[in-house]
Structure formats: structure tokens, C-alpha cells
Amino acid sequence: MTRILFWLALIFLVVAAIRSKLRAAARAQQMQADPRREAERMAAARAAAEAEALAAERARQASPQAQARARAVAEAETMLSCAHCGVFFPASEAVQRGGRDFCSQAHAEQPAP
């Protein structure tokens, strides 16, 4: 009985995998055959770019508080991961040893885990 269930499950999985591959191939072929969909996708990308440009323009004309917030985000410091413990810390506080970044002098002196 267990063997029968095993073979039924195996057959089911093989059929499901084949159907999945055939659906993906049909979708890819349909996308290539229908140039309108490609045009719609390009139009959506253009609209998104225009919306992003409009949002940037509005941010420039925003209140001083919003401008300060935007500057703070733009000036955010890069975070690094300690090679010893994995903790993230600002790049300005990094202790570099052997081409690796550490969060403290103590971790730089310890052997790597």
C-alpha cells in the first residue's frame, strides 16, 4: 500500500511540474506574440518614471521640515556588518583589519569565528 501511495505521489508531482513548465512557456510565447502588452508595459514604466519625477519636484517645493528630512535620508551613513559578530554599525566607526570590517578594536584582535 505504501508503494502505491509513493508512486501515485511521484506521478502527481511529475505531472504538476510538467504542467507548470508548459504554462510558463505558453505565457512567454503569448507575451512575445502580443505587442500591445509590451507597449502597455512600457507605458506603465513611463508613467511610473513621470510620477517619480513629479514626486521629486514636489519634494523640492516642500516645507523646510520635509526638505530637512529628505536631506537626512540622502546623507544617511552606510552601514557595515562586523566580520566577527555580524552586528551592523556606521561605516565611520569601522575598524579595518586584513580587508575586513569590525565593530570594535576588540573584535578586530580576536580570531575570526
N, C-alpha and C positions, 0 to 999 in steps of 0.2 A: 504494500500500500504506500509506503514511504517513497519507493522508487517511482511509482506512478505520479505522485504529487510533485516529486522533483522534476520529472520530465515535463509535466504539464506547466510548471512554473518556468522552466527553461524555455519551452516553446513560446509561452506568453511573452517573456522578456525579449526574445529574438524578434518576434512579430512586432512588438511595440517599438523596438529600436529601428527596424526597417521602415515602419510607417513614419516615424519621426524624421528619418533621413529623407524619405520621399516627400514629405510635406515641406521640409526646408528647401529642397531642390525646386519644388513647384513654386514656392514663394519667391525664390531668387529669379526664376525664369519669368514669373509674372511681373516682377519689378523691372526687369530688363525689357520686357515686351510692351510695357505701358509707359510711354514717355511723359504722359500727363502727371503721373505720380512723382516722377523725378522733378518735373517743373514745380509741382506743389511743394515738394521738399525744399527745393532751392528758394522758393518764395517765402516759405516759413523761416528759413535761415536768414534771409534778408530782413524780414520783419523783426526777428529777434535781434539782429545787429542794430537796426534802427531804434528799437526800444532801448537797447543798452546805451546807445549814443544819446538818446533823449534823457535817460536817467542820469547820465554823466553831466549833461548840460544843466539839468535841474539841481544836481548836487553842487555845481559851481555857483548857482544863483541862490543856494540855500542860506539859511541863517548862519551866523558866526559859530553857533554851537555845533551845527551839523558839519560845517567846514572843519572845525577843530577835531571832531570825531573822525571825519574822513582822513585828515592828516595823520591822526594817531594810528589808524588802521594801516595807512600807507607806510608809516615809519616803524611798524611793528618789527621787532627784532627776530632774527632767525633763531629757531630752537634746535639744539643738538641733543643727541642721546649719548649718555655716558657708556663707554665701552665696557665698563666693569659692572655697573648695577642697572643700566638701562633707563635711568631717570632722565627726563628731558629738562634742559636748563638753557638760559640765554647764551648765545654764542660769545658774547663779550666776557662771560665768566669761565670760558673753557680753558682747561689746562691740557696742552697738547704734548703728547709724548709718543714717539715712534709712529707718527702719522695718524694717531687715533686721538679722539677727544674724550676727556674725562671731566667729571663734575667737580672734583677736588684734587688737591695735591696728594692726599692720602690714597685715593683710588688710582692715581697715576703711578704711584710707587708699588702698589700691590700687583701680584701676578694676575694675568687675565684668567677669568673663570673657565 
